[in-house]
Amino acid sequence: MASTGKTETLDLNGVDIRLVRKGDGPPLLLLHGGGGPMDGFPFADALAERFEVIAPVHPGFEGTPIPRHYDGMPDLVFTYLDLLDALDLRGAVVVGTSMGGWLAVELAVLPHGRFAKLVLVDAVGVKHGGPTDRDIADVFGLPPDSLARIMWHDPAKAPDPAKLDDKALEIVAGNRVALALYGWEPYLHNPKLKHRLHRIKVPTLLVWGESDGVVTPEYGRKYAALIPGAKFVSIPEAGHSPPAEQPEAFVGAVLDFAA
């Protein structure tokens, strides 16, 4: 059974950030994607056997409020710069999934020097093609059954909305609102970011689900090619969330890289 860890809330210049800490060791900052926090998943407990896992909740997710002045990803980036300072993180391994991977990259191109290694998991954030090319699937426009097919290697593992109570459904709806705030326009990317990726100076690993239909492995390999020295690893029988579908393989890839 997953451990709950220790929950705390930090006031970062008027923005409250809730985070969970679990485990003991060097810091590992876990940045979740649009599906919400993942600190309760088994893979997080496995990582906590080697690291102190620090898992913040992005404002707007898991029922938390969105600050009134927020209007996109840049606001989140600057709040996380405040968080890095408040925690005085040094030598951290950063693991970002999907939108959290995008956030991790936005932070990694800046000269704060607090990261030791970077792990991007089926990350969004860049656009490889032209204006009419669909690099990232439309997660807002697809019906639930179609979305499950592109997000999961085994769609039977996808959460069933019919089994969620009213409170859980409210959280899911709020997560979608927050994801739209951070990634609606331009859609789940920063047009300038790919021109900044050469600034990433820490060892970087991109972990991708072989069956991901949201951002395909080809998208991931192109992403890796833009980051100096980055390595790319694919996880069989996994879609957009290898930590959820193949936790043992995912943890193995992260620990091998972190070592």
Backbone as CSV, one residue per row, in Angstrom:
resi,resn,N_x,N_y,N_z,CA_x,CA_y,CA_z,C_x,C_y,C_z
1,MET,0.848,-1.198,0.000,0.000,0.000,0.000,0.882,1.245,0.000
2,ALA,0.517,2.242,-0.811,1.320,3.452,-0.919,1.302,4.231,0.385
3,SER,2.447,4.783,0.756,2.515,5.606,1.955,2.035,7.012,1.634
4,THR,1.527,7.703,2.669,0.962,9.022,2.441,2.014,10.116,2.454
5,GLY,3.090,9.925,3.214,4.104,10.956,3.318,3.637,12.099,4.210
6,LYS,4.459,13.129,4.255,4.174,14.314,5.063,3.726,15.442,4.150
7,THR,2.562,16.020,4.448,2.004,17.099,3.632,2.233,18.440,4.315
8,GLU,2.628,19.416,3.537,2.786,20.779,4.056,2.371,21.774,2.982
9,THR,2.090,22.987,3.387,1.719,24.052,2.459,2.661,25.227,2.654
10,LEU,3.237,25.704,1.565,4.147,26.845,1.603,3.475,28.055,0.970
11,ASP,3.652,29.205,1.607,3.164,30.472,1.056,4.318,31.106,0.283
12,LEU,4.202,31.133,-1.030,5.246,31.674,-1.893,4.775,33.007,-2.466
13,ASN,5.015,34.063,-1.721,4.622,35.404,-2.164,3.145,35.462,-2.529
14,GLY,2.319,34.885,-1.653,0.882,34.940,-1.856,0.296,33.776,-2.625
15,VAL,1.133,32.868,-3.120,0.665,31.672,-3.812,0.929,30.466,-2.918
16,ASP,-0.140,29.771,-2.545,0.013,28.586,-1.702,0.338,27.365,-2.560
17,ILE,1.394,26.666,-2.173,1.775,25.418,-2.836,1.727,24.292,-1.809
18,ARG,0.897,23.305,-2.070,0.836,22.125,-1.213,1.794,21.080,-1.755
19,LEU,2.543,20.445,-0.877,3.472,19.422,-1.345,3.537,18.273,-0.357
20,VAL,3.942,17.136,-0.879,4.120,15.925,-0.084,5.590,15.553,-0.104
21,ARG,6.120,15.177,1.048,7.483,14.656,1.141,7.408,13.212,1.634
22,LYS,8.196,12.356,1.013,8.291,10.976,1.503,9.667,10.426,1.184
23,GLY,10.164,9.587,2.080,11.468,8.979,1.885,12.590,9.799,2.484
24,ASP,13.810,9.286,2.313,14.998,9.924,2.868,16.140,9.718,1.894
25,GLY,16.934,10.760,1.691,18.042,10.678,0.748,18.164,11.969,-0.020
26,PRO,18.900,11.947,-1.130,19.013,13.154,-1.947,17.644,13.536,-2.508
27,PRO,17.446,14.828,-2.789,16.109,15.266,-3.194,15.748,14.846,-4.616
28,LEU,14.500,14.433,-4.779,13.930,14.162,-6.101,12.632,14.946,-6.191
29,LEU,12.600,15.917,-7.082,11.436,16.771,-7.271,10.542,16.144,-8.338
30,LEU,9.315,15.782,-7.953,8.379,15.095,-8.840,7.315,16.090,-9.298
31,LEU,7.310,16.398,-10.602,6.388,17.380,-11.160,5.326,16.656,-11.989
32,HIS,4.096,16.715,-11.519,3.028,15.938,-12.142,2.503,16.594,-13.420
33,GLY,1.764,15.805,-14.175,1.150,16.278,-15.410,-0.299,16.658,-15.226
34,GLY,-1.029,16.699,-16.344,-2.399,17.177,-16.327,-3.373,16.270,-15.626
35,GLY,-2.980,15.038,-15.353,-3.855,14.134,-14.622,-3.856,14.361,-13.131
36,GLY,-2.949,15.200,-12.644,-2.896,15.498,-11.224,-1.753,14.801,-10.514
37,PRO,-1.627,14.997,-9.204,-0.510,14.462,-8.419,-0.382,12.956,-8.532
38,MET,0.889,12.484,-8.450,1.181,11.057,-8.578,1.950,10.524,-7.368
39,ASP,1.992,11.286,-6.280,2.780,10.844,-5.126,2.190,9.611,-4.465
40,GLY,0.912,9.311,-4.720,0.292,8.143,-4.137,0.455,6.877,-4.950
41,PHE,1.105,6.966,-6.112,1.300,5.793,-6.954,2.456,4.944,-6.419
42,PRO,2.435,3.623,-6.681,3.500,2.747,-6.169,4.902,3.158,-6.599
43,PHE,5.062,3.713,-7.806,6.401,4.078,-8.257,7.014,5.148,-7.356
44,ALA,6.179,6.037,-6.805,6.697,7.092,-5.935,7.262,6.500,-4.645
45,ASP,6.600,5.479,-4.116,7.121,4.810,-2.927,8.439,4.106,-3.235
46,ALA,8.529,3.508,-4.423,9.774,2.831,-4.802,10.917,3.843,-4.909
47,LEU,10.655,5.007,-5.478,11.690,6.039,-5.557,12.047,6.572,-4.171
48,ALA,11.053,6.593,-3.273,11.293,7.107,-1.920,12.205,6.191,-1.101
49,GLU,12.473,4.994,-1.596,13.432,4.132,-0.909,14.871,4.604,-1.120
50,ARG,15.060,5.441,-2.137,16.409,5.940,-2.451,16.534,7.462,-2.345
51,PHE,15.410,8.145,-2.424,15.405,9.608,-2.449,14.396,10.160,-1.447
52,GLU,14.562,11.438,-1.132,13.448,12.171,-0.539,12.618,12.707,-1.704
53,VAL,11.477,12.124,-1.917,10.598,12.551,-3.001,9.805,13.763,-2.529
54,ILE,9.900,14.844,-3.278,9.171,16.083,-2.988,8.189,16.294,-4.133
55,ALA,6.897,16.216,-3.821,5.867,16.217,-4.858,4.898,17.373,-4.639
56,PRO,5.124,18.508,-5.291,4.201,19.640,-5.157,2.942,19.426,-6.004
57,VAL,1.901,20.160,-5.650,0.674,20.209,-6.442,0.644,21.559,-7.155
58,HIS,0.582,21.546,-8.479,0.493,22.804,-9.213,-0.823,23.504,-8.859
59,PRO,-0.803,24.815,-8.657,-2.040,25.532,-8.333,-3.143,25.240,-9.352
60,GLY,-4.313,24.922,-8.847,-5.451,24.596,-9.699,-5.742,23.109,-9.759
61,PHE,-4.768,22.290,-9.389,-4.954,20.843,-9.416,-5.343,20.329,-8.031
62,GLU,-6.015,19.176,-8.047,-6.393,18.474,-6.816,-7.210,19.382,-5.899
63,GLY,-8.061,20.221,-6.513,-8.950,21.074,-5.734,-8.328,22.328,-5.177
64,THR,-7.078,22.624,-5.513,-6.431,23.852,-5.022,-6.821,25.028,-5.904
65,PRO,-6.797,26.245,-5.366,-7.215,27.406,-6.155,-6.147,27.852,-7.147
66,ILE,-6.610,28.453,-8.228,-5.708,29.085,-9.192,-5.565,30.557,-8.802
67,PRO,-4.349,31.040,-8.591,-4.178,32.456,-8.249,-4.815,33.368,-9.303
68,ARG,-5.399,34.434,-8.877,-6.156,35.306,-9.783,-5.277,35.930,-10.856
69,HIS,-3.978,36.110,-10.566,-3.116,36.761,-11.548,-2.532,35.785,-12.565
70,TYR,-2.773,34.491,-12.398,-2.227,33.491,-13.320,-2.971,33.534,-14.660
71,ASP,-2.199,33.454,-15.743,-2.851,33.290,-17.049,-2.095,32.331,-17.968
72,GLY,-1.080,31.623,-17.452,-0.384,30.669,-18.307,0.837,30.068,-17.631
73,MET,1.559,29.256,-18.390,2.734,28.555,-17.887,3.800,29.479,-17.293
74,PRO,4.080,30.667,-17.853,5.121,31.511,-17.250,4.876,31.811,-15.783
75,ASP,3.612,31.974,-15.383,3.326,32.234,-13.970,3.724,31.040,-13.111
76,LEU,3.454,29.835,-13.615,3.814,28.630,-12.874,5.329,28.496,-12.754
77,VAL,6.035,28.829,-13.824,7.498,28.739,-13.808,8.070,29.634,-12.717
78,PHE,7.592,30.863,-12.613,8.154,31.784,-11.620,7.759,31.383,-10.198
79,THR,6.581,30.806,-10.027,6.232,30.282,-8.702,7.170,29.145,-8.317
80,TYR,7.531,28.308,-9.288,8.436,27.201,-8.975,9.863,27.685,-8.739
81,LEU,10.267,28.775,-9.341,11.561,29.358,-8.980,11.539,29.793,-7.514
82,ASP,10.416,30.364,-7.074,10.270,30.708,-5.658,10.307,29.453,-4.790
83,LEU,9.690,28.367,-5.279,9.679,27.123,-4.513,11.091,26.561,-4.367
84,LEU,11.872,26.577,-5.445,13.250,26.087,-5.379,14.043,26.865,-4.340
85,ASP,13.812,28.175,-4.280,14.502,28.996,-3.288,14.015,28.672,-1.876
86,ALA,12.702,28.540,-1.717,12.136,28.291,-0.389,12.613,26.951,0.181
87,LEU,12.719,25.952,-0.691,13.190,24.635,-0.250,14.709,24.556,-0.204
88,ASP,15.363,25.560,-0.798,16.822,25.566,-0.937,17.319,24.240,-1.528
89,LEU,16.645,23.804,-2.585,17.029,22.555,-3.237,18.391,22.702,-3.898
90,ARG,19.230,21.695,-3.706,20.545,21.663,-4.345,20.819,20.233,-4.793
91,GLY,21.292,20.093,-6.015,21.611,18.772,-6.536,20.405,17.876,-6.694
92,ALA,19.272,18.441,-7.039,18.041,17.661,-7.128,17.946,16.917,-8.453
93,VAL,17.427,15.694,-8.379,16.959,14.991,-9.565,15.522,15.448,-9.786
94,VAL,15.214,15.868,-10.999,13.874,16.359,-11.303,13.217,15.404,-12.282
95,VAL,12.027,14.927,-11.925,11.254,14.024,-12.769,9.949,14.726,-13.108
96,GLY,9.734,15.008,-14.383,8.520,15.691,-14.815,7.757,14.861,-15.823
97,THR,6.474,14.655,-15.574,5.647,13.865,-16.471,4.710,14.771,-17.258
98,SER,4.650,14.563,-18.574,3.734,15.281,-19.451,3.870,16.798,-19.270
99,MET,2.822,17.481,-18.786,2.925,18.920,-18.562,3.990,19.243,-17.525
100,GLY,4.164,18.341,-16.550,5.225,18.537,-15.563,6.606,18.452,-16.183
101,GLY,6.750,17.668,-17.260,8.003,17.638,-18.007,8.265,18.963,-18.699
102,TRP,7.224,19.536,-19.254,7.338,20.870,-19.868,7.802,21.881,-18.822
103,LEU,7.160,21.857,-17.655,7.560,22.761,-16.571,9.019,22.537,-16.191
104,ALA,9.428,21.276,-16.101,10.816,20.973,-15.737,11.793,21.557,-16.751
105,VAL,11.450,21.471,-18.029,12.329,22.012,-19.074,12.398,23.532,-18.986
106,GLU,11.246,24.168,-18.772,11.241,25.635,-18.645,12.157,26.069,-17.498
107,LEU,12.187,25.290,-16.431,13.060,25.601,-15.300,14.517,25.272,-15.620
108,ALA,14.740,24.185,-16.361,16.104,23.720,-16.605,16.887,24.640,-17.536
109,VAL,16.201,25.410,-18.359,16.934,26.312,-19.263,17.337,27.602,-18.557
110,LEU,16.897,27.786,-17.311,17.226,28.996,-16.557,18.453,28.750,-15.676
111,PRO,19.219,29.805,-15.380,20.524,29.629,-14.700,20.454,29.641,-13.184
112,HIS,19.641,28.722,-12.574,19.577,28.685,-11.116,20.538,27.663,-10.516
113,GLY,20.961,26.671,-11.294,21.968,25.718,-10.851,21.541,24.769,-9.756
114,ARG,20.241,24.521,-9.590,19.780,23.674,-8.493,19.520,22.227,-8.913
115,PHE,19.542,21.935,-10.207,19.255,20.585,-10.682,20.540,19.817,-10.938
116,ALA,20.532,18.537,-10.590,21.660,17.665,-10.898,21.385,16.816,-12.127
117,LYS,20.150,16.325,-12.244,19.754,15.517,-13.388,18.293,15.778,-13.690
118,LEU,17.931,15.491,-14.933,16.594,15.808,-15.420,16.012,14.575,-16.105
119,VAL,14.798,14.189,-15.690,14.101,13.061,-16.312,12.768,13.580,-16.840
120,LEU,12.582,13.473,-18.145,11.360,13.935,-18.791,10.566,12.718,-19.237
121,VAL,9.335,12.636,-18.793,8.505,11.455,-19.042,7.343,11.840,-19.952
122,ASP,7.408,11.396,-21.219,6.346,11.709,-22.183,5.975,13.193,-22.107
123,ALA,6.998,14.038,-22.122,6.816,15.468,-21.896,6.245,16.165,-23.125
124,VAL,5.446,17.182,-22.869,5.023,18.108,-23.906,5.895,19.353,-23.778
125,GLY,5.540,20.419,-24.505,6.262,21.674,-24.319,6.895,22.257,-25.561
126,VAL,7.170,21.411,-26.576,7.763,21.923,-27.804,6.902,21.498,-28.983
127,LYS,7.069,22.210,-30.083,6.378,21.876,-31.331,7.428,21.685,-32.412
128,HIS,7.428,20.499,-33.024,8.431,20.191,-34.036,7.984,20.588,-35.437
129,GLY,6.703,20.458,-35.722,6.201,20.689,-37.071,5.741,22.117,-37.299
130,GLY,5.072,22.314,-38.421,4.570,23.629,-38.779,3.202,23.912,-38.183
131,PRO,2.599,25.051,-38.570,1.330,25.478,-37.968,0.192,24.475,-38.145
132,THR,0.210,23.715,-39.222,-0.890,22.779,-39.476,-0.568,21.350,-39.041
133,ASP,0.620,21.124,-38.485,1.000,19.792,-38.037,0.511,19.557,-36.608
134,ARG,-0.070,18.370,-36.387,-0.553,18.026,-35.053,0.525,17.223,-34.338
135,ASP,1.388,17.931,-33.593,2.452,17.268,-32.840,1.925,16.618,-31.566
136,ILE,0.906,17.252,-30.980,0.349,16.804,-29.699,-1.142,16.585,-29.893
137,ALA,-1.623,15.409,-29.552,-3.032,15.087,-29.732,-3.920,16.032,-28.925
138,ASP,-5.126,16.256,-29.429,-6.063,17.177,-28.792,-6.765,16.482,-27.625
139,VAL,-6.211,16.633,-26.434,-6.762,15.944,-25.267,-8.057,16.589,-24.782
140,PHE,-8.357,17.793,-25.251,-9.597,18.455,-24.862,-10.744,18.126,-25.815
141,GLY,-10.424,17.820,-27.068,-11.465,17.612,-28.058,-11.893,16.167,-28.243
142,LEU,-11.062,15.217,-27.815,-11.375,13.804,-28.035,-12.384,13.284,-27.005
143,PRO,-13.300,12.416,-27.415,-14.203,11.781,-26.440,-13.421,10.861,-25.516
144,PRO,-13.963,10.589,-24.326,-13.215,9.819,-23.321,-12.687,8.480,-23.808
145,ASP,-13.484,7.723,-24.596,-13.010,6.410,-25.025,-11.850,6.530,-25.994
146,SER,-11.897,7.524,-26.883,-10.785,7.750,-27.815,-9.545,8.227,-27.078
147,LEU,-9.741,9.082,-26.077,-8.614,9.583,-25.296,-7.941,8.445,-24.540
148,ALA,-8.729,7.540,-23.979,-8.155,6.399,-23.263,-7.315,5.536,-24.198
149,ARG,-7.748,5.385,-25.443,-7.018,4.537,-26.393,-5.661,5.112,-26.748
150,ILE,-5.539,6.438,-26.790,-4.239,7.011,-27.143,-3.355,7.245,-25.920
151,MET,-3.964,7.283,-24.733,-3.176,7.557,-23.532,-2.652,6.284,-22.874
152,TRP,-3.334,5.153,-23.084,-3.002,3.924,-22.376,-2.663,2.818,-23.356
153,HIS,-1.633,2.064,-23.063,-1.374,0.848,-23.839,-2.535,-0.123,-23.668
154,ASP,-3.004,-0.242,-22.429,-4.164,-1.068,-22.115,-5.274,-0.155,-21.615
155,PRO,-6.219,0.247,-22.486,-7.265,1.184,-22.063,-8.097,0.683,-20.888
156,ALA,-8.082,-0.625,-20.638,-8.828,-1.155,-19.500,-8.278,-0.630,-18.171
157,LYS,-7.025,-0.155,-18.173,-6.421,0.386,-16.959,-6.785,1.850,-16.715
158,ALA,-7.411,2.480,-17.710,-7.776,3.885,-17.561,-8.843,4.042,-16.485
159,PRO,-8.786,5.115,-15.705,-9.825,5.344,-14.692,-11.203,5.415,-15.337
160,ASP,-12.184,4.825,-14.689,-13.559,4.808,-15.194,-14.340,5.931,-14.514
161,PRO,-14.709,6.996,-15.258,-15.446,8.109,-14.635,-16.737,7.667,-13.965
162,ALA,-17.339,6.581,-14.469,-18.605,6.114,-13.902,-18.438,5.607,-12.471
163,LYS,-17.196,5.299,-12.082,-16.942,4.773,-10.743,-16.475,5.851,-9.765
164,LEU,-16.431,7.106,-10.218,-15.969,8.188,-9.360,-17.148,8.854,-8.657
165,ASP,-16.934,9.240,-7.397,-17.984,9.970,-6.695,-17.955,11.439,-7.107
166,ASP,-18.910,12.217,-6.593,-19.044,13.610,-7.020,-17.791,14.425,-6.716
167,LYS,-17.190,14.180,-5.546,-15.993,14.938,-5.185,-14.849,14.637,-6.139
168,ALA,-14.660,13.363,-6.470,-13.593,12.988,-7.398,-13.837,13.570,-8.781
169,LEU,-15.099,13.593,-9.220,-15.420,14.168,-10.527,-15.134,15.668,-10.549
170,GLU,-15.393,16.345,-9.423,-15.079,17.778,-9.338,-13.576,18.009,-9.468
171,ILE,-12.781,17.136,-8.850,-11.328,17.272,-8.935,-10.859,17.037,-10.370
172,VAL,-11.406,16.028,-11.031,-11.041,15.760,-12.425,-11.375,16.965,-13.299
173,ALA,-12.568,17.537,-13.100,-12.964,18.708,-13.888,-12.044,19.894,-13.593
174,GLY,-11.710,20.092,-12.321,-10.798,21.182,-11.965,-9.414,20.991,-12.553
175,ASN,-8.944,19.750,-12.590,-7.640,19.470,-13.207,-7.640,19.857,-14.685
176,ARG,-8.746,19.571,-15.369,-8.831,19.920,-16.795,-8.833,21.437,-16.988
177,VAL,-9.509,22.148,-16.096,-9.511,23.612,-16.173,-8.085,24.147,-15.984
178,ALA,-7.376,23.596,-14.995,-6.006,24.047,-14.740,-5.091,23.719,-15.921
179,LEU,-5.229,22.511,-16.475,-4.418,22.145,-17.631,-4.681,23.095,-18.793
180,ALA,-5.945,23.463,-18.998,-6.274,24.402,-20.071,-5.658,25.780,-19.815
181,LEU,-5.654,26.209,-18.557,-5.054,27.511,-18.230,-3.579,27.535,-18.617
182,TYR,-2.869,26.462,-18.264,-1.425,26.435,-18.516,-1.082,26.104,-19.961
183,GLY,-1.981,25.415,-20.656,-1.579,24.913,-21.963,-2.564,25.082,-23.092
184,TRP,-3.466,26.062,-22.988,-4.488,26.191,-24.030,-3.968,26.910,-25.276
185,GLU,-3.324,28.051,-25.075,-2.886,28.848,-26.235,-1.544,29.508,-25.960
186,PRO,-0.504,29.089,-26.683,-0.499,28.013,-27.675,-0.666,26.648,-27.006
187,TYR,-1.122,25.682,-27.771,-1.560,24.419,-27.207,-0.386,23.577,-26.705
188,LEU,-0.271,23.467,-25.383,0.672,22.594,-24.679,2.116,22.736,-25.171
189,HIS,2.502,23.931,-25.539,3.903,24.158,-25.887,4.225,25.646,-25.802
190,ASN,5.516,25.928,-25.754,6.053,27.277,-25.827,6.822,27.375,-27.144
191,PRO,6.364,28.195,-28.086,7.025,28.250,-29.394,8.512,28.586,-29.335
192,LYS,8.941,29.253,-28.276,10.346,29.649,-28.162,11.215,28.616,-27.452
193,LEU,10.572,27.632,-26.816,11.322,26.746,-25.929,12.351,25.903,-26.670
194,LYS,12.025,25.391,-27.857,12.976,24.513,-28.540,14.259,25.245,-28.917
195,HIS,14.181,26.570,-28.998,15.378,27.357,-29.301,16.209,27.636,-28.051
196,ARG,15.741,27.178,-26.904,16.450,27.384,-25.635,16.985,26.081,-25.052
197,LEU,16.638,24.962,-25.659,16.986,23.670,-25.062,18.490,23.433,-25.015
198,HIS,19.252,24.114,-25.860,20.710,23.959,-25.819,21.299,24.477,-24.507
199,ARG,20.490,25.228,-23.736,20.966,25.772,-22.478,20.924,24.751,-21.342
200,ILE,20.291,23.608,-21.567,20.236,22.580,-20.517,21.614,21.939,-20.388
201,LYS,22.213,22.072,-19.223,23.595,21.620,-19.013,23.693,20.367,-18.141
202,VAL,22.558,19.895,-17.616,22.607,18.725,-16.730,22.269,17.469,-17.532
203,PRO,22.769,16.299,-17.082,22.410,15.052,-17.770,20.889,14.890,-17.819
204,THR,20.399,14.508,-18.985,18.951,14.445,-19.205,18.557,13.107,-19.817
205,LEU,17.484,12.534,-19.274,16.923,11.287,-19.786,15.468,11.531,-20.165
206,LEU,15.101,11.085,-21.362,13.705,11.116,-21.776,13.171,9.691,-21.760
207,VAL,12.123,9.467,-20.965,11.492,8.157,-20.833,10.130,8.227,-21.512
208,TRP,9.886,7.286,-22.426,8.672,7.373,-23.240,7.953,6.040,-23.298
209,GLY,6.638,6.093,-23.241,5.838,4.899,-23.464,5.777,4.578,-24.951
210,GLU,6.076,3.332,-25.296,6.086,2.952,-26.711,4.726,3.128,-27.374
211,SER,3.653,3.071,-26.593,2.304,3.151,-27.158,1.680,4.531,-26.981
212,ASP,2.466,5.519,-26.608,1.906,6.857,-26.378,1.363,7.431,-27.680
213,GLY,0.076,7.774,-27.665,-0.535,8.411,-28.820,-0.802,9.883,-28.615
214,VAL,-0.477,10.409,-27.429,-0.618,11.839,-27.180,0.598,12.563,-27.752
215,VAL,1.766,12.156,-27.328,3.026,12.582,-27.948,3.788,11.291,-28.250
216,THR,3.970,11.000,-29.488,4.502,9.707,-29.901,5.988,9.582,-29.577
217,PRO,6.518,8.357,-29.581,7.963,8.194,-29.401,8.790,8.988,-30.418
218,GLU,8.282,9.146,-31.622,9.011,9.965,-32.599,9.136,11.399,-32.101
219,TYR,8.057,11.929,-31.543,8.097,13.262,-30.935,9.154,13.296,-29.832
220,GLY,9.191,12.248,-29.006,10.153,12.199,-27.910,11.591,12.148,-28.391
221,ARG,11.846,11.376,-29.444,13.218,11.285,-29.969,13.667,12.631,-30.553
222,LYS,12.763,13.342,-31.194,13.102,14.678,-31.711,13.382,15.633,-30.556
223,TYR,12.625,15.502,-29.497,12.824,16.308,-28.286,14.227,16.046,-27.740
224,ALA,14.569,14.780,-27.604,15.878,14.418,-27.057,17.011,14.965,-27.914
225,ALA,16.825,14.983,-29.222,17.875,15.460,-30.126,18.163,16.948,-29.939
226,LEU,17.227,17.678,-29.341,17.416,19.113,-29.141,18.136,19.439,-27.833
227,ILE,18.322,18.432,-26.967,18.955,18.648,-25.663,20.348,18.032,-25.688
228,PRO,21.393,18.803,-25.459,22.755,18.271,-25.569,22.986,17.034,-24.702
229,GLY,23.412,15.951,-25.347,23.772,14.739,-24.625,22.611,13.944,-24.062
230,ALA,21.376,14.320,-24.370,20.225,13.639,-23.779,20.118,12.199,-24.274
231,LYS,19.633,11.325,-23.377,19.390,9.926,-23.717,17.886,9.682,-23.802
232,PHE,17.508,8.710,-24.643,16.103,8.379,-24.836,15.895,6.903,-24.537
233,VAL,14.896,6.596,-23.704,14.562,5.217,-23.367,13.067,5.027,-23.564
234,SER,12.666,3.959,-24.250,11.248,3.670,-24.417,10.852,2.513,-23.509
235,ILE,9.625,2.568,-23.021,9.091,1.556,-22.115,8.014,0.769,-22.859
236,PRO,8.210,-0.531,-23.085,7.191,-1.332,-23.766,5.905,-1.429,-22.951
237,GLU,4.809,-1.628,-23.674,3.496,-1.834,-23.058,3.125,-0.694,-22.115
238,ALA,3.449,0.520,-22.535,3.086,1.713,-21.768,2.652,2.794,-22.740
239,GLY,1.677,3.583,-22.313,1.209,4.707,-23.105,1.797,6.008,-22.609
240,HIS,0.928,6.986,-22.357,1.395,8.327,-21.993,1.910,8.392,-20.560
241,SER,1.644,7.355,-19.754,2.099,7.376,-18.360,2.783,6.067,-17.987
242,PRO,4.043,5.891,-18.387,4.788,4.694,-17.959,4.828,4.492,-16.448
243,PRO,4.900,5.561,-15.626,4.902,5.323,-14.172,3.656,4.601,-13.682
244,ALA,2.530,4.818,-14.359,1.290,4.175,-13.943,1.155,2.771,-14.522
245,GLU,1.532,2.606,-15.803,1.315,1.307,-16.460,2.456,0.317,-16.224
246,GLN,3.676,0.825,-16.179,4.843,-0.056,-16.009,5.759,0.512,-14.929
247,PRO,5.289,0.529,-13.673,6.071,1.194,-12.615,7.447,0.586,-12.390
248,GLU,7.585,-0.738,-12.467,8.885,-1.353,-12.206,9.896,-0.971,-13.273
249,ALA,9.485,-1.035,-14.542,10.392,-0.652,-15.625,10.741,0.827,-15.539
250,PHE,9.762,1.641,-15.184,10.008,3.078,-15.070,11.003,3.372,-13.958
251,VAL,10.760,2.815,-12.779,11.656,3.054,-11.651,13.054,2.556,-11.973
252,GLY,13.149,1.411,-12.630,14.463,0.889,-13.017,15.218,1.847,-13.914
253,ALA,14.511,2.429,-14.883,15.150,3.378,-15.801,15.623,4.635,-15.056
254,VAL,14.808,5.125,-14.133,15.177,6.327,-13.373,16.360,6.037,-12.458
255,LEU,16.343,4.919,-11.753,17.427,4.615,-10.821,18.736,4.353,-11.557
256,ASP,18.675,3.664,-12.694,19.886,3.456,-13.490,20.505,4.778,-13.911
257,PHE,19.649,5.692,-14.334,20.123,7.001,-14.793,20.637,7.821,-13.614
258,ALA,19.895,7.815,-12.504,20.293,8.616,-11.342,21.595,8.128,-10.735
259,ALA,21.881,6.831,-10.865,23.102,6.275,-10.288,24.327,6.744,-11.040
